[in-house]
Amino acid sequence: MVDDRNSEVMAAPTALAGLGDAGTPWSREELSTQQPIEVNPIGDALRQINHLSRAFERRLGSVLSVNQTDLTAMEHLIQEGPLTPSDLAARLGVTTAASTLVVDRLVALGHVERHRHTSDRRKIVVVPSRTSVERAIDELMPVIAGVAGLVDDLPPADRATIAAFLDRVITLYTSAVAAPLPEA
């Protein structure tokens, strides 16, 4: 792992267990005694992409004047279509009360509207507004089109190699996300 501030070699996160005493503040110098992971251009590039992706999400949130949770809610609504507040709560991993607050904020900003459900008139669905979707797409399309252009420029063999590598990275992250949480 590489620190964002420089290119020093860092220890793997699993190697950090047991560092320092319980009452002693942690220090970066403790990492130098752990087994380092060698920095390589591909790992460094993936770290930079991850960092820039988060920065781009913050930028998009700023353009739309929303926080990260609201932006994630809008992403679900744009990708999946109208959702009930409880469906949105499940996707966000929050309570229905918290989801209602998210929807209230998004309605107040003009990003979404509440409508009656088409088949169950007792339910309400949250629908993204056309204007907000267009603003988000205006920000996203240059990046999406740019990456698509880079892929189009690659020879087929290179595309296959990169796709296979990225599939393996996705599998690694999927396993890490699905792993049971450590007990406190």
Beta strands, then each sheet from edge to edge (+ up, - down):
strand 1: 112-116
strand 2: 124-128
sheet 1: 1+ 2-
end
